Amino acid sequence: MLIGIKRIYDKPEVTDGQRMLVDRLWPRGVKKSTSNIDVWLKEIAPSDELRKWFSHEPERWEEFKERYKKEIVGTKPFLELLKTLKESDVTFVFAAKDVEHNNAVALAEFVRTAIS
């Protein structure tokens, strides 16, 4: 099982496996019909309150991860995601411009910790 991370605006590849959009809001300028998204996991994305607080400010990154982890780890959507990951390779897809500080990066970290 491999976990990839990719912006929705990047070209999909066969090696992506199952493409999972992990944002609460659908990305601007992207048509659902041409997005190559296999599943949209809105319920695993950070809450609107947390997302707005974080606002992709790198100095809030560590606290964002802590808060996000408290929101999702152990929840039904997170546990279902772990089951899915046992079956196939996945790519967590996100829309943020910052490729280092976003919920897909944090989610991949949580998942890798949970399965190790």
N, C-alpha and C positions, 0 to 999 in steps of 0.2 A: 504494500500500500504506500503510495506516494502522495504527498500533499503539495500542490503547486499554488502559487499566488500570482494573480495577473489582473491588470486593469481591464475593464470591459472594453476600453477603446483600443486595446492591443489585439492583434490578429489571433483568432483561435487556431489551435494546432491539434492534430490528431492525438498527440501525446498528452493533451490536457486531461484526458479521462472525462469523468463527469464534471461538468461546469456548474458550479453553485454560486449564484449571486447572494452575497451575505450582507447586503445593504438593506436598510428599512425602506428607503425611497428608490423608485426606479430611476436610473441614470438619465440625465437630460440628453436629448439628441439621439437616443438609442431606441430603435424600434424593437418591440418584443419579437416580432416575426423574423428579424434578421440578427438577433443578439447571440444566437448559439448558446443560450442558457438552458441547461437541462432542468434545473430546479431553482426557485427563488425562495431562499430561507429568511423571510422577513422576521420571523419570530426569534431568530438567533442573533439578529443585529442588536447593537446597543439601543437602549431606550432613547426616545426623542430628547428627553431631559439630559441624559449623559452625552449624547451626540452633540447637542448644542453647547453644553458646557465645555467639552473638549475642543471643539472648533478647529481641530487639527493643529493645535499649538504644541510644538515639540516639547516645550518645558512642562506640559501637563501629561506627557506620555506615560510615565510610570504610574501616576495616580489614576489615569484613565484605565490602564490595564487592570489595576486592582479593583476598581469599581465595576468594570465590565465583567471581570471574572466572577465577582460576587453576584452579578445579575444572571449569568447563564450557566455556570458550571453546576451540574447536578440537576438541572431542569430537564423536563421531558424532551424538548427539542434538542438539547445538547446530547442527551443519552441516545436519542434516535440517530443523530449525526454520527456518533461513534460506531453504532451498528452498521450504518451505511459504509463507513470507511473501511470496515473489515472486508467488504465485498469488492471494492474497486478503487482505482486511483481517482483523485479528485483535484480540481483546481478551484480555490476560493477566488471569486471574481468580485472586484470592488470598483468604485468610480472615483475615489479621492485622487487628487493630484500627487499627494505625498505618498510615495511608495514604501516608505520606511515606518511611518507612523499612522496606521489606519487599523480599523477593526479586523480586516482579513489577516493581517500580520499577527495581531494579538490572538485571534481565534486559532490560527495554526499553532501558535505556541501552546495554548491551553490544551488543544487536542493531542499534540505530541507528548505533553506531560502526562495526560490522562492515559495514553496507551502504552507508555513506557514502563 
